[in-house]
Amino acid sequence: MNAYNSRMKDLVLAILQLKTMKYSFLGVVFAMVLASSPLRTVEAGGLYGWHLDAIGVTEKLHRSRKNRGAVNVGILDQGALCSHTELTGRCSMITHPNEDPAVGNHGTHVSTTVGASDIGTGGMVGVAPDAFIHSYAIFSANGFVGYADGINDYGDCRTCYSGNIIDYLRDVRKVSVTNHSYGTSARYGNVPASNFRRYVAEPKNKNLIFVWAAGNDNKDIRSVTFQDNLQARDRMKNFVYVVALDSDNKPASFTNTPGENGFCNISSQVCLSRNKYKYFTISAPGVNIWAGSAAGGYMYMSGTSMAAPVVTGVVALLHGRWPALKNNAAKTTSILFRTAQDLGKKGVDATYGYGLVRADRALGPLGAKWFKRLGKKHSFSGTNLRVSPALSNLTGHSVTFFDEYDRDFQIPLATFAPSYNTAVRDWMRKVPNFGESITQVSPRLSYTVSTNGYNPTAPSLSDLDWRLSYQADGNQMLHFGQGSALDQLALPASLSFGLMSDKSIQAGAYPVMSLAEGGVFALAQRPTAFGFSVTSGVMTNVSFDDDAEERDYAPKTDALMVSLERLSDNKRLSTSVSFSYLREDNGVLGTGGTGGLSFVDHTYSQGVTLGSSLRMTKNTRISASYTEAFSDADTSSNSLLALNSSNLSSSAFALGFQAKQILRADDTLSFSISQPLRIGGGSMSLTHDDYYDEDETLHSRTVDIDLRPNGRQMDYQLEYVFSPRLDKLRMGLFAYYSDEYLHQESLADHGIGFRLNKTF
């Protein structure tokens, strides 16, 4: 009852003031607003009211906002209660020399809707909690504050600046957006043309945004004339009309709408299509908005006066996040209009304008995306990164990209890197289709076709492994084919050294060479004197399928290898030493990029692998290998990434155990432990343009990336192979576990699968 009596008292006082107001209609508007909804109370804690939810302002959005400086908002209204808990320390009253400032519910409500800090007890938060409010009371107990034509002068404010209040707000207070929640004019929807001529359309104000409540007359805004030779849309890109919506996103019963009227040229009286009011209009919640009151408490109010500060708050969010927008009102309003949620008729219409303002959309990237380094653009869409375990530390960093409006956004480098884990899991799904056929063309010539990784839903030539083999006298062998070649060279060939260790599943003993797996290869094996055999080979990852490399964004690789192996006289011990040479185009140890992340032109790697295999008993064998590699890279000067040192060292190792006849005469149990290639030292730098400051100066940022991983990946694999009661069929069941996956602490991966091998 007390709340109701207080509201009625405010209404009576407002009506009594009509006798002394210069423009009495405004008093009616204020009275209507005050009486539009009953005063209610709200429990603290419900900070994000329905109006914030409607425009996508959430606690997550506020917490993730990144402000680079103060945002100053001008509120031309009744004076705001700057001592209100929600505005403490972020509000300043600008007084008129001839009048006492009129602190009122209306001005306080509008100000807190824009910038309430959420520290009060009323259960609310403003659209832009960091905004600084500059309150100027254009109303007093006597109506408009000012000289001569009142509103058109906004009060001269002669004691605070040598011009009008707009000049003062713009130049001294550094205000970038002003809120005008007093409708259009006293003439039932007509816009005061003189006002616009003097302020909105002045060239000096082209980057000061005017957010204007459309008014509460439930009418279309009427057409008015404009000064000669002024094309509104070409000049007035700093002006926004706001229509009020209810909680159903319908026009409020009281709101003015733009209609099909427009700004006209006085001389010609021609209203161009682009100058229609609807092309300046956006909609926002304006019914039952909970915000601060002049008594220090809170209240509900409704009106386009409440909708306008919602839009003003979104502008403040944009200017806080990207200060350079303060100097470009055209970009700011374009973002508002472009990201609005379309309502009513498709496109811009005479009721909603562009539609409902959406803060979440406005704060997201728009249009073409670019990376920049020293001002040079790199296309977002043309940038990719493939990261191998050896250089996995890259994925833990972020890079800045810019949108069409030169706004900066952060994105993790991992976004551009196809997941190594995903690639393995894709392979796992294909494994059951594995099979092999061997055809003996002649006593010396044979060919093999393997469907390891063959995808029946999207068959590709690159999914097929095939081999043409020729055996000469003296057990000399020559192999030519496509796909996996190193499985023939493993120690022993039947033992896998880690599913996850390399690109090739059975190439754990040759990690450097395995980076060239998957394409065309040629191998020659020749026995020599004293029990030695020599294997030499060449391979490239270029396949007969032109799309394979592009899908993976893998560096182009070519490799040479020479391996010398000796079998002891009793054939129990095998030892070997292998020399590998690898050339990579646009990559380092399996890591390569395109576009802005093409950080290296060529890399040359040399590796030495020592291996040994010991048959302990008739049915058991242990094997081991160790690889040390050295890489020399030619870096690219235009990339965001750059190697700080062209010389990198890396290492890998593998251990394996094999036992036969465990459960049956034809079975084999294998267990392996391996570490994939791991960088021993070195660093990279990530240099990119980071953001534009308020002076539109482009700032760059450089981050050093330590290539030494914080973990050590260890891969464990257990496999059981046997022959079922089917001729020449072998079945393998396996499980793997990868600890500190991608050499990163606290990461792990695991899986199970099976293999089929059929010989004809």
C-alpha positions in Angstrom: 0.0 0.0 0.0 2.8 2.3 0.8 4.4 1.6 -2.6 1.1 2.4 -4.3 0.7 5.7 -2.4 4.3 6.7 -3.3 3.6 6.0 -7.0 0.4 8.1 -7.0 2.3 10.9 -5.3 4.9 10.9 -8.0 2.2 10.9 -10.7 0.3 13.8 -9.1 3.5 15.9 -8.8 4.3 15.1 -12.5 0.9 16.3 -13.6 1.2 19.5 -11.5 4.4 20.3 -13.2 2.7 20.4 -16.6 1.6 24.1 -15.9 5.2 25.3 -15.7 6.8 23.1 -18.4 7.7 24.8 -21.7 6.8 21.7 -23.6 3.9 20.2 -21.7 3.7 17.0 -23.8 6.9 15.8 -22.3 5.4 16.0 -18.9 2.6 13.8 -20.1 5.1 11.3 -21.5 6.9 11.1 -18.1 3.7 10.8 -16.3 2.6 7.9 -18.5 5.9 6.2 -18.0 5.7 6.6 -14.2 2.2 5.1 -14.1 2.8 2.4 -16.8 3.5 -0.4 -14.3 3.0 -1.0 -10.6 5.9 -0.8 -8.3 7.0 -4.3 -7.2 9.9 -5.7 -5.3 12.5 -8.2 -6.4 14.7 -10.5 -4.4 18.4 -9.9 -4.8 20.3 -12.4 -6.9 18.2 -12.4 -10.1 20.7 -10.1 -11.8 20.0 -10.8 -15.4 16.4 -9.7 -16.0 14.3 -10.7 -19.0 15.5 -7.8 -21.1 19.1 -8.9 -20.8 18.2 -12.5 -21.6 16.4 -11.3 -24.7 19.4 -9.5 -26.1 21.9 -12.3 -25.2 23.6 -10.5 -22.2 24.5 -13.2 -19.7 26.8 -13.6 -16.8 29.2 -15.6 -19.1 29.2 -12.8 -21.6 30.0 -10.2 -18.9 32.8 -12.3 -17.4 34.4 -13.0 -20.7 34.3 -9.3 -21.8 37.7 -7.7 -22.4 37.7 -4.0 -21.9 40.7 -2.0 -22.9 39.7 1.4 -21.5 37.0 3.5 -20.0 33.7 3.9 -21.9 32.0 7.2 -21.3 28.2 7.4 -21.9 26.2 10.6 -21.9 22.7 10.5 -20.5 20.6 13.5 -21.4 17.6 13.1 -19.2 16.5 13.9 -15.7 19.6 13.9 -13.5 20.8 10.5 -12.3 21.3 9.7 -8.6 25.1 9.3 -8.9 25.3 8.2 -5.3 23.2 5.2 -6.1 24.9 2.0 -5.0 24.8 0.7 -8.6 26.6 3.8 -9.9 29.0 4.6 -7.1 32.4 5.8 -8.5 31.1 5.6 -12.1 28.8 8.5 -12.4 29.2 12.3 -12.7 26.5 15.0 -12.7 27.0 17.9 -15.1 25.1 20.9 -13.8 23.6 23.8 -15.6 24.5 27.3 -14.4 21.0 28.6 -14.1 19.2 25.6 -12.7 19.5 23.0 -10.0 19.8 19.6 -11.4 16.6 17.6 -11.3 17.5 14.2 -10.0 14.6 11.9 -10.9 13.4 8.3 -11.2 13.5 8.5 -15.0 17.1 9.6 -15.3 18.3 7.2 -12.6 16.4 4.3 -14.2 17.9 5.0 -17.6 21.4 5.4 -16.2 21.4 2.2 -14.2 19.9 0.2 -17.2 23.0 1.2 -19.1 25.6 0.8 -16.4 24.5 -0.8 -13.1 27.4 -2.6 -11.5 25.5 -5.4 -9.9 26.8 -4.6 -6.4 23.6 -3.3 -5.1 20.8 -5.2 -3.3 18.1 -4.8 -5.9 18.9 -7.8 -8.0 20.0 -6.2 -11.3 22.9 -5.5 -13.5 23.4 -3.0 -16.4 24.0 -3.9 -20.0 27.5 -2.5 -19.7 28.6 -2.6 -16.0 31.9 -0.9 -16.7 30.5 2.2 -18.4 31.0 5.6 -16.8 27.8 7.7 -16.8 27.9 11.4 -17.5 24.4 12.6 -16.5 23.1 16.0 -17.7 19.7 17.1 -16.6 18.0 18.7 -19.6 14.9 18.8 -17.4 14.4 20.6 -14.2 11.4 21.6 -12.0 10.7 24.2 -14.7 10.9 22.0 -17.7 13.7 22.1 -20.2 17.0 23.5 -19.0 18.4 25.9 -21.6 18.1 29.1 -23.5 16.0 30.2 -26.4 14.8 27.0 -28.1 15.5 24.8 -25.1 16.0 21.2 -26.2 17.7 22.4 -29.4 20.5 23.9 -27.3 20.5 21.2 -24.6 21.3 24.1 -22.4 24.3 26.2 -23.4 26.4 24.9 -20.4 28.4 28.1 -20.9 30.3 27.7 -17.7 31.6 24.2 -18.5 32.6 24.7 -22.1 32.7 27.3 -24.8 29.9 25.6 -26.7 26.9 23.5 -26.1 26.6 20.4 -23.9 27.1 18.0 -26.9 30.4 19.7 -27.6 31.4 19.4 -24.0 30.4 15.7 -23.7 32.3 14.9 -26.9 35.5 16.9 -26.4 36.0 17.1 -22.6 34.2 14.1 -21.2 35.2 11.9 -24.2 31.7 10.5 -24.5 31.3 8.2 -27.5 27.5 7.6 -27.2 24.6 9.7 -25.9 21.2 8.4 -24.8 18.1 10.5 -25.4 15.1 9.0 -23.7 12.6 11.8 -24.1 10.8 10.7 -27.2 10.8 12.5 -30.5 9.1 15.8 -29.8 6.0 17.4 -28.5 4.4 17.1 -31.9 3.1 13.6 -31.7 5.9 11.8 -33.4 7.4 14.5 -35.5 11.2 14.8 -35.3 12.5 18.2 -34.3 14.4 18.9 -37.5 16.3 21.9 -36.2 17.8 19.6 -33.5 19.2 17.2 -36.0 20.5 19.9 -38.2 22.5 21.4 -35.4 23.8 18.3 -33.7 23.3 14.8 -35.2 24.2 15.8 -38.8 27.1 18.1 -37.9 30.4 16.8 -39.3 32.1 17.3 -36.0 29.6 14.8 -34.4 29.9 12.1 -37.1 31.5 9.7 -34.7 29.3 10.6 -31.7 26.4 8.1 -31.6 22.9 9.4 -30.8 20.6 6.7 -29.4 17.0 8.1 -29.4 13.8 6.7 -27.9 11.2 6.6 -30.7 8.5 8.0 -28.3 5.3 6.6 -26.6 2.5 7.9 -28.8 1.7 4.6 -30.6 2.1 6.4 -33.9 4.3 6.2 -36.9 7.1 8.8 -36.9 6.0 11.5 -39.3 8.1 12.8 -42.1 9.9 16.1 -41.6 12.0 18.3 -43.8 15.8 18.5 -43.7 18.1 21.2 -44.6 19.2 21.6 -48.2 21.6 19.2 -49.8 21.7 16.8 -46.9 21.3 13.2 -47.6 20.4 11.7 -44.2 21.7 8.2 -44.7 24.9 9.4 -46.2 25.7 11.7 -43.3 23.7 10.4 -40.3 25.3 7.1 -39.7 25.6 8.0 -36.0 21.9 8.0 -35.3 19.7 5.1 -34.0 16.0 5.1 -33.3 14.7 2.6 -30.7 11.4 0.9 -30.7 10.2 -0.8 -27.5 9.2 -4.5 -27.3 7.5 -6.6 -24.7 8.7 -10.0 -23.4 7.1 -11.7 -26.5 9.2 -9.6 -28.9 6.1 -7.8 -29.9 5.8 -4.0 -30.2 4.8 -2.5 -26.9 1.3 -1.0 -26.9 2.6 2.5 -26.5 5.6 2.5 -28.8 6.1 4.7 -31.9 7.3 2.9 -35.0 9.2 4.2 -38.0 6.5 3.6 -40.6 7.4 4.3 -44.2 8.2 8.0 -43.7 11.6 9.4 -44.1 13.9 12.4 -44.0 13.4 14.8 -47.0 15.3 17.4 -48.8 13.7 20.8 -48.3 14.3 22.0 -51.9 13.1 18.9 -53.7 10.9 17.4 -51.0 12.1 14.0 -52.3 12.4 11.3 -49.6 15.0 8.8 -50.8 14.4 5.2 -49.9 17.6 4.9 -47.9 16.6 7.9 -45.8 13.5 6.3 -44.4 13.3 6.1 -40.6 13.2 2.3 -40.6 16.8 2.3 -41.9 17.8 4.1 -38.6 15.6 1.9 -36.3 16.3 -1.0 -34.1 14.2 -2.6 -31.4 14.9 -3.4 -27.7 13.0 -4.6 -24.6 11.1 -1.7 -23.0 8.3 -3.2 -20.8 8.6 -3.8 -17.1 12.3 -3.1 -16.9 13.8 -3.3 -13.4 16.4 -0.7 -12.6 17.4 2.0 -10.1 15.3 4.8 -8.7 16.0 8.3 -7.4 15.4 7.3 -3.8 18.3 4.8 -4.0 16.1 1.8 -4.5 14.7 0.1 -7.5 11.5 0.1 -9.6 9.9 -1.1 -12.7 9.3 1.3 -15.6 8.1 0.9 -19.2 8.6 3.0 -22.3 10.8 3.6 -25.3 12.8 5.5 -22.7 13.7 2.1 -21.2 14.4 0.5 -24.5 16.9 3.2 -25.7 19.4 2.6 -22.8 19.5 -1.1 -23.6 20.8 -0.2 -27.1 23.1 2.4 -25.6 24.5 -0.3 -23.3 25.3 -2.6 -26.2 27.1 0.3 -27.9 29.1 0.8 -24.7 30.0 -2.9 -24.7 31.3 -2.6 -28.3 33.3 0.5 -27.5 34.8 -1.0 -24.3 35.9 -4.1 -26.2 37.2 -2.3 -29.3 38.1 1.3 -28.5 38.9 2.1 -32.1 35.1 1.9 -32.8 34.7 5.1 -30.8 36.2 6.9 -33.8 33.9 5.2 -36.3 30.2 5.5 -35.6 29.4 4.2 -39.0 31.0 0.9 -38.2 29.4 0.7 -34.8 25.8 1.2 -36.1 26.5 -1.1 -39.0 27.4 -3.8 -36.5 24.2 -3.1 -34.4 21.9 -3.3 -37.5 23.7 -6.2 -39.1 23.5 -8.4 -36.0 20.0 -7.6 -35.0 17.5 -10.5 -34.8 15.1 -10.1 -37.7 11.4 -9.8 -36.5 8.2 -9.2 -38.4 8.5 -9.1 -42.1 11.7 -10.4 -43.5 14.4 -7.7 -43.7 14.1 -4.2 -42.5 10.5 -3.3 -42.0 8.3 -0.4 -40.9 7.6 -1.8 -37.4 10.8 -3.3 -36.0 13.4 -1.6 -38.3 16.3 -4.0 -38.4 14.9 -6.1 -35.5 15.9 -6.9 -32.0 19.3 -5.7 -30.8 21.5 -8.7 -29.9 24.6 -8.0 -27.8 25.9 -11.6 -28.1 25.8 -11.4 -31.9 27.3 -7.9 -32.0 30.3 -9.0 -30.0 31.0 -11.9 -32.4 33.1 -11.8 -35.6 31.4 -10.7 -38.8 32.3 -11.2 -42.5 35.7 -12.0 -43.8 38.4 -13.1 -41.2 42.0 -12.3 -41.4 45.3 -12.8 -39.6 47.7 -9.9 -39.7 51.4 -9.7 -39.2 53.0 -6.3 -39.6 49.9 -5.2 -41.4 50.0 -8.0 -44.0 46.8 -10.0 -44.2 46.5 -13.8 -44.2 43.2 -15.3 -45.1 41.5 -17.1 -42.2 40.0 -19.7 -44.4 43.3 -20.5 -46.1 45.2 -21.1 -42.8 45.6 -24.6 -41.4 48.0 -26.4 -39.2 48.9 -30.0 -38.8 50.7 -30.8 -35.5 52.6 -33.9 -34.9 53.4 -35.2 -31.4 56.9 -33.8 -31.6 55.7 -30.2 -31.8 52.5 -30.6 -29.9 53.2 -27.6 -27.6 52.0 -25.3 -30.4 48.4 -26.2 -29.8 48.4 -24.7 -26.3 48.7 -21.1 -27.6 46.2 -18.7 -29.1 46.4 -16.3 -32.0 44.5 -13.1 -32.9 42.4 -12.7 -36.0 40.4 -9.7 -37.3 37.0 -9.6 -38.8 35.5 -7.3 -41.5 35.3 -4.4 -39.0 39.0 -4.8 -37.9 37.9 -6.1 -34.6 40.3 -8.6 -32.9 39.3 -12.0 -31.6 41.4 -14.7 -29.9 41.3 -18.3 -31.2 43.4 -21.3 -30.1 46.0 -22.6 -32.6 44.5 -26.1 -31.9 41.4 -24.9 -33.9 43.4 -25.1 -37.1 45.1 -28.4 -36.3 43.3 -31.6 -37.3 43.4 -33.8 -34.1 46.0 -36.5 -34.2 43.7 -38.4 -31.9 40.8 -38.0 -34.3 42.9 -39.4 -37.2 43.7 -42.5 -35.2 40.1 -43.0 -34.2 39.1 -42.7 -37.9 41.6 -45.4 -38.6 40.3 -47.5 -35.9 36.8 -47.5 -37.4 38.3 -48.7 -40.7 40.4 -51.5 -39.2 37.8 -54.3 -39.4 38.0 -53.9 -43.2 41.6 -54.9 -43.2 42.6 -57.7 -45.5 45.4 -58.8 -47.7 45.8 -60.8 -50.9 49.0 -62.1 -52.3 49.2 -63.4 -55.8 52.3 -65.3 -57.2 52.6 -64.3 -60.8 55.8 -66.3 -61.2 58.3 -68.0 -59.0 60.0 -64.7 -58.4 57.3 -62.1 -59.0 54.3 -61.4 -56.7 52.0 -58.6 -55.9 50.2 -57.7 -52.7 47.1 -55.6 -52.2 46.2 -54.5 -48.7 43.0 -52.7 -47.7 44.4 -51.5 -44.4 42.4 -48.3 -43.7 40.1 -48.9 -46.7 36.8 -46.9 -46.2 34.0 -48.7 -48.1 31.7 -45.6 -47.7 34.2 -43.3 -49.5 36.8 -45.4 -51.3 40.0 -43.7 -52.4 43.0 -45.0 -54.1 45.2 -43.6 -51.3 43.4 -46.0 -48.9 44.9 -49.0 -50.7 48.3 -50.3 -49.9 49.8 -52.3 -52.7 53.2 -53.8 -53.4 54.9 -55.4 -56.4 57.8 -57.6 -55.3 60.6 -59.3 -57.3 63.0 -61.9 -55.8 66.3 -62.3 -57.6 68.9 -65.0 -57.0 70.6 -65.0 -53.6 67.5 -63.8 -51.8 67.8 -60.3 -53.2 64.4 -58.5 -53.0 63.0 -55.5 -54.8 59.8 -53.8 -53.7 57.7 -51.1 -55.3 54.3 -49.8 -54.2 52.2 -47.3 -52.4 51.3 -47.1 -48.7 53.2 -48.8 -45.8 56.7 -49.9 -46.5 58.4 -49.8 -43.1 56.5 -52.7 -41.7 58.9 -54.9 -43.7 61.8 -53.5 -41.8 60.6 -53.7 -38.2 62.7 -55.6 -35.7 61.3 -58.2 -36.2 58.8 -57.4 -39.0 55.9 -59.1 -37.1 56.3 -57.0 -34.0 54.7 -53.6 -33.8 56.5 -50.8 -32.0 53.5 -48.8 -30.9 50.3 -48.0 -32.6 50.4 -44.3 -31.8 54.1 -43.6 -32.2 54.2 -42.7 -35.9 52.1 -42.0 -38.9 52.7 -45.6 -39.9 51.3 -48.1 -37.5 54.2 -50.5 -37.6 57.0 -48.0 -38.1 58.0 -47.4 -34.5 61.5 -48.5 -35.2 62.0 -45.9 -37.9 60.2 -42.7 -36.7 62.0 -40.3 -39.0 61.4 -42.3 -42.1 57.8 -42.9 -41.1 57.0 -39.2 -41.7 57.3 -40.0 -45.5 54.9 -43.0 -45.3 51.7 -43.3 -47.2 52.8 -42.5 -50.7 55.0 -44.2 -53.3 58.0 -46.2 -52.1 60.8 -48.5 -53.5 62.9 -50.8 -51.3 65.8 -53.1 -52.1 67.2 -55.8 -49.8 70.5 -57.5 -50.5 72.5 -60.0 -48.4 76.3 -59.5 -48.1 79.2 -61.3 -46.6 79.8 -62.1 -42.9 76.0 -62.3 -42.2 75.2 -58.7 -43.0 72.3 -57.6 -45.1 71.7 -54.1 -46.6 68.4 -52.5 -47.1 68.1 -49.2 -49.0 64.9 -47.4 -50.0 63.3 -44.2 -51.1 59.8 -43.0 -50.3 57.5 -40.0 -50.6 54.2 -39.2 -49.1 52.9 -38.1 -52.4 50.3 -40.6 -53.5 48.2 -41.3 -56.6 45.3 -39.6 -54.9 45.8 -35.8 -55.3 43.4 -35.0 -52.5 45.0 -37.0 -49.8 47.7 -34.5 -48.9 45.3 -31.6 -49.0 42.9 -33.3 -46.6 45.6 -33.7 -44.0 47.5 -30.5 -44.6 50.6 -32.7 -44.3 54.0 -31.4 -45.4 55.3 -32.9 -48.6 58.1 -35.3 -47.7 60.8 -37.3 -49.4 63.1 -39.8 -47.7 66.2 -41.9 -48.2 67.3 -44.7 -46.0 70.1 -47.2 -45.7 70.0 -49.9 -43.1 72.7 -52.4 -42.2 71.7 -55.5 -40.2 73.6 -58.5 -39.0 72.2 -61.8 -37.7 74.4 -63.8 -35.4 75.7 -67.2 -36.3 73.2 -68.9 -34.1 70.4 -66.6 -35.5 69.4 -65.6 -32.0 70.6 -62.0 -32.0 69.9 -59.4 -34.6 71.5 -55.9 -34.6 71.1 -53.0 -37.0 72.1 -49.5 -37.6 70.0 -47.3 -40.0 70.7 -43.9 -41.5 67.7 -41.8 -42.5 67.5 -38.6 -44.5 64.2 -36.7 -44.7 63.2 -33.6 -46.7 60.0 -31.8 -45.8 58.4 -29.0 -47.7 56.5 -26.6 -45.5 56.9 -28.7 -42.4 59.1 -29.7 -39.4 58.9 -33.3 -38.2 55.4 -33.8 -39.4 54.2 -30.4 -38.3 53.3 -28.0 -41.1 50.9 -25.2 -41.9 49.3 -23.2 -44.8 48.5 -19.6 -45.1 49.4 -17.5 -42.1 50.9 -20.6 -40.4 53.2 -21.7 -43.1 56.2 -21.1 -40.9 59.0 -23.0 -42.7 59.9 -23.5 -46.3 62.1 -26.6 -46.1 63.4 -28.9 -43.4 66.2 -31.4 -43.7 66.4 -34.1 -41.0 69.0 -36.8 -40.4 68.4 -39.7 -38.1 70.3 -42.6 -36.8 68.5 -45.6 -35.5 70.1 -48.4 -33.5 68.1 -51.6 -33.1 68.4 -55.0 -31.7 66.3 -58.2 -31.4 67.1 -61.2 -29.1 65.4 -64.6 -29.2 65.5 -65.7 -25.6 63.8 -69.0 -26.1 62.3 -70.9 -29.0 59.1 -68.9 -28.7 60.0 -65.6 -27.1 61.8 -62.6 -28.3 62.6 -59.1 -27.1 63.4 -56.1 -29.3 64.5 -52.5 -28.9 65.3 -49.5 -30.9 66.6 -46.0 -30.3 66.6 -43.0 -32.7 68.4 -39.7 -32.5 67.5 -37.1 -35.1 68.7 -33.6 -36.0 66.7 -31.2 -38.1 67.8 -28.0 -40.0 65.0 -25.7 -41.2 64.7 -22.8 -43.6 62.2 -20.5 -42.0 59.5 -18.5 -43.7 59.6 -14.7 -43.1 55.9 -14.0 -43.6 54.4 -16.6 -41.2 52.9 -15.8 -37.8 55.1 -18.6 -36.5 58.9 -18.6 -36.7 61.6 -21.0 -35.4 64.0 -19.1 -33.2 66.6 -21.7 -33.9 66.9 -23.5 -37.2 68.5 -26.6 -35.6 66.4 -29.0 -33.6 67.2 -32.3 -31.9 64.7 -35.1 -31.2 64.6 -38.6 -30.1 62.4 -41.7 -29.9 62.7 -45.3 -28.6 60.7 -48.5 -28.6 60.8 -51.8 -26.6 58.9 -54.9 -27.5 58.2 -58.5 -26.3 56.8 -61.3 -28.3 55.8 -64.8 -27.3 54.3 -67.6 -29.4 52.1 -70.6 -28.6 50.5 -69.1 -25.6 47.1 -70.6 -25.8 47.4 -72.5 -29.1 50.0 -73.6 -31.5 49.4 -70.8 -34.0 49.0 -67.7 -31.8 51.3 -64.8 -30.9 51.2 -62.4 -28.0 53.0 -59.1 -28.4 53.6 -56.2 -26.0 55.3 -52.9 -26.8 56.3 -49.7 -25.2 57.3 -46.7 -27.3 58.0 -43.0 -27.1 57.2 -41.0 -30.3 59.6 -38.4 -31.5 60.1 -35.8 -28.8 61.8 -32.4 -29.2 64.9 -32.1 -26.9 65.2 -28.3 -27.1 64.3 -25.3 -29.1 61.7 -22.6 -29.3 59.3 -20.8 -31.7 57.9 -17.3 -31.7 54.3 -16.4 -32.5 54.1 -12.9 -33.8 50.9 -11.3 -34.9 49.0 -8.0 -35.0 46.9 -8.0 -31.8 44.5 -5.1 -31.7 43.8 -1.5 -32.6 43.8 1.0 -29.8 41.5 4.1 -29.4 43.9 6.1 -31.6 43.6 3.3 -34.3 47.2 2.4 -33.8 47.8 -1.3 -34.6 49.6 -3.2 -31.8 51.5 -6.4 -32.3 52.3 -9.2 -29.9 55.1 -11.8 -29.8 54.9 -14.9 -27.7 57.8 -17.3 -27.2 56.8 -21.0 -27.4 59.1 -23.5 -25.7 59.1 -26.6 -28.0 60.2 -28.9 -25.2 56.9 -30.6 -24.2 55.9 -30.6 -20.6 55.3 -34.4 -20.7 56.7 -37.5 -22.2 54.2 -39.6 -24.2 54.5 -43.3 -23.6 52.4 -45.7 -25.8 51.6 -49.2 -24.6 50.1 -51.8 -26.9 49.1 -55.4 -26.3 48.2 -57.6 -29.3 47.1 -61.2 -29.6 47.1 -62.8 -33.0 45.8 -66.3 -33.9 44.5 -68.2 -36.9 40.9 -69.3 -36.6 39.7 -72.5 -38.4 39.7 -70.8 -41.7 42.4 -71.3 -44.3 45.1 -68.6 -44.4 43.2 -66.2 -42.2 44.9 -64.4 -39.3 43.0 -62.4 -36.7 44.5 -59.9 -34.3 43.0 -58.4 -31.2 44.8 -55.4 -29.7 44.4 -52.7 -27.0 46.5 -49.6 -26.6 47.0 -46.9 -23.9 48.8 -43.6 -24.5 50.0 -41.8 -21.4 50.7 -38.1 -21.5 49.2 -38.1 -25.0 50.9 -35.6 -27.4 53.7 -35.2 -24.8 51.3 -33.2 -22.7 50.9 -33.8 -19.0 47.5 -35.1 -17.7 46.5 -36.1 -21.2 45.8 -39.7 -22.1 44.1 -41.9 -24.8 43.1 -45.5 -25.1 41.3 -47.8 -27.4 40.7 -51.4 -28.6 40.4 -53.0 -32.1 41.1 -56.0 -34.2 42.8 -56.8 -37.5 42.1 -59.4 -40.2 44.7 -60.7 -42.6 43.7 -63.1 -45.4 46.3 -64.7 -47.7 45.3 -66.2 -51.0 
